Amino acid sequence: MAWIGVLTDEGVDMIAQLAGGLHTMTITGAVVGSGTWDEEDMRGATALNTQEDTAAVASSEVVTGGVKLKIRVSATSGTAYTAHEIGIMAKIDNGTAKLLSLHQDSDTGIDVPTATDSPEFFFDLVATLGISNTDNLAVSITQGLYVTQEDFEDELDLKANKEDTVLSTTLSRGRKAGSSIGTGSLAFGNDVVASGDYAVAEGVDAEASGYASQAHGCGTKASRKSVHVVGAYNVEDTNGADENQNGTFVEIVGNGQSNNSRSNARAVDFNGNEYLRRDVHVNSDKSSKDGIGIGRFFGLLAISPYSSNMSYYAGALVSHEGKAYKCITDIPFFEQWNSSHWHECGFRDVSLTVYTDSDGIAECDDPRITGNNNYSGSIILYAYGTNWFSPASEHYIVLPYKGYSDDDGFKAYFKVLRATDLSAVQNTTVRLRVYCIF
């Protein structure tokens, strides 16, 4: 098997225009066919004899006297054929792509199977084209190619032989066709967009358009400067003037279902405030009552002010103008305060006396809570300070320990610590003020 190649007459003309320094030539791609040529006819060719498929430009490298290209032929989606001819296509400025060079093996060729029979099949043709003015030469590398072990090792060798191994251009594998490409951006996955400068997009349909932003997962959007988005179908933060400015959030975790059903599980703003869509579970394997979410049973401690830059689920708690509210419908998109979507919570002040065990754990099963249906599964806010403890000679800190509802009613547990040394308060009666939402 021996491949020979020539510059076509059209190719010589394009290189001449390039040499003048007034035009740019772009190598746009390659084509592969099953036809053969008499050698004396190859220079006059303007198209393949019998084109079967397109081929990929896998890599390019400027070498002494020209440019070296790696042309990759993969398994065909059509009918199997024997590859005898390969053409490299190029254009001048914004003109029509023409046949720059023609390469053929008129003897044995390469048998190209179908993608169904051999999905991982490929073969590479390396061609060096004699082009003196490479300053105005551009090469369009085909996107969506698999990286072979040889490609990977060649790239490592190339980097190892350079003093400066810092990436100064873009990297792509699965970048969405036709999308804008940010300077120094990285795009890996399927139909991902990294249009922001120095942005990173990974996954499926992820889009990082903000400056130095990151979007990972499925359908995520990072459209403001420095924001880090993971998960699926988050609510897009569009606050801030444009993609080069900060929005509200520095980090977002999306838990949406589709492009038309977006929501956030978690978000952290630039002021350090954290917003959670559901509960916080501590010491829990999600199968036992111990460690049930403190956000549900002790949620008033962590109730955040309502934010018009946040999505909410039915049942979420917020504070607004000094009152606590419970969300009565899912709010998947940002909105200003709408009282019709919220129920104002009532309060009842209950003073309880509880007794700590040797580990400082106090069980709160007062009948005013467990015996009253209004309080079943209620949310509790504890208060602490000498005015609410007996004995009052010390300062105490009360932390939520666990809480759950069972057949006997609601059970809440606190861990009582001395504020001075954070040691457990043992065998001591303490008095707590408890607020119950109903």
Order of alpha helices (4+ residues) and beta strands (2+ residues): beta-alpha-beta-beta-beta-beta-beta-beta-beta-beta-beta-alpha-beta-beta-beta-beta-beta-beta-beta-beta-beta-beta-alpha-beta-beta-beta-beta-beta-beta-alpha-beta-beta-beta-beta
